Amino acid sequence: MINNSFEDLAQSLRILNEANMKFLAIVGVDRPEAVGNFESGFNSVLNAFHNLYDAMKKQDIRTINWYREPELCLILAIRNARHHNLANRIRTVFNYHVQNTKAPQEIQKHYWVDFQIPFEEEGGSYSQLPVSWYDINLLINLPQDKSKLSPNIKGILRNYVNADAFEDQAKQKGINEECIFINIIPLIIKAGNKIYPHIKDYITPYSIEAEHFCFHFSEIVPVDCNNQDNSIVNFFLPN
C-alpha cells in the first residue's frame, strides 16, 4: 500500500509541475484550463499525501504522528479543508483573484511569501503556487470540532511558516492580510522530506518519477521557512 501511495504521490507531483511549466503558454489562450490544470494537480498531490497517511495507518507504522509534525499536519489540514469545504477551500491565488475582482485583468496588489533554498543548494529554486494565507489562518482558528486540529498545533503551524514576520511585513507595506499568499510548493517538498525516512524501506520505485522523488526527498536539503524572499506583486490574469 505504501509503495503504491508513494507512486501516486510522485505522479501527482509530476502533473503539478507540468501544470506550472505549461501555464504561461496556456493562460493567454484559455485561462480556465490553465488554472484548472493547477487546481487539479494541487488536489491530486494533497490527496496523494492523505492516501500515504492512510496507508501508513493501515500498515501500523507508528514511527511518526502526522498531526504533531507541522510539515505534514499543514498538508493534511489543507487537504481536509478542501475536501470538507472549510475556510474557502484554501484558495490558490488564481481562484482568489477571479472571485475578488470585477474582471480577471483587474490588477490587485498582493504580498507573496516564498521560502528560500538553503545556501548549500544555492542556484536552485522551486516553482510557484501561491495559496491564500488568509484562508489557512482562518482554518487554523476554526473551532477544533471543525478544523480537527488540536489547540497546541495551531500555534506550531504559525511558527512553522514564521507567520508573525510576514504578517508584520505586509502590514508595514500597507497590504491587507487577505492579500497575503504563501508558496505551497516548497512546503509540499518539505513534507516529502519529513515523511520519506519513515517509508523508504517500503518503497521499490516503479517509475522514473518515483525514483526522482526518492532521491529528492532523501538528498535535497529542504527550505528554511525562516529564510524568506517576500515581495509585493501586482497580479492580474487574462480575461
Stockholm file with secondary structure:
# STOCKHOLM 1.0

chainA/1-239         MINNSFEDLAQSLRILNEANMKFLAIVGVDRPEAVGNFESGFNSVLNAFHNLYDAMKKQDIRTINWYREPELCLILAIRNARHHNLANRIRTVFNYHVQNTKAPQEIQKHYWVDFQIPFEEEGGSYSQLPVSWYDINLLINLPQDKSKLSPNIKGILRNYVNADAFEDQAKQKGINEECIFINIIPLIIKAGNKIYPHIKDYITPYSIEAEHFCFHFSEIVPVDCNNQDNSIVNFFLPN
#=GR chainA/1-239 SS CHHHHHHHHHHHHHHHHHHHHHHHHHHTTCHHHHHHHHHHHHHHHHHHHHHHHHHHHHTTCCSCCGGGSHHHHHHHHHHHHHHTTCGGGCCBHHHHHHHTSSSTTSCEEEEEECBCCCGGGTTCCCCCCEEEHHHHHHHHTSCHHHHCCCHHHHHHHHHHTTHHHHHHHHHHTTCCGGGEEEECHHHHHHHHHHHHHHHGGGCCCCSHHHHHHHHHHHHSCCCCTTSBCCEEEEECCCC
#=GC SS_cons         CHHHHHHHHHHHHHHHHHHHHHHHHHHTTCHHHHHHHHHHHHHHHHHHHHHHHHHHHHTTCCSCCGGGSHHHHHHHHHHHHHHTTCGGGCCBHHHHHHHTSSSTTSCEEEEEECBCCCGGGTTCCCCCCEEEHHHHHHHHTSCHHHHCCCHHHHHHHHHHTTHHHHHHHHHHTTCCGGGEEEECHHHHHHHHHHHHHHHGGGCCCCSHHHHHHHHHHHHSCCCCTTSBCCEEEEECCCC
//
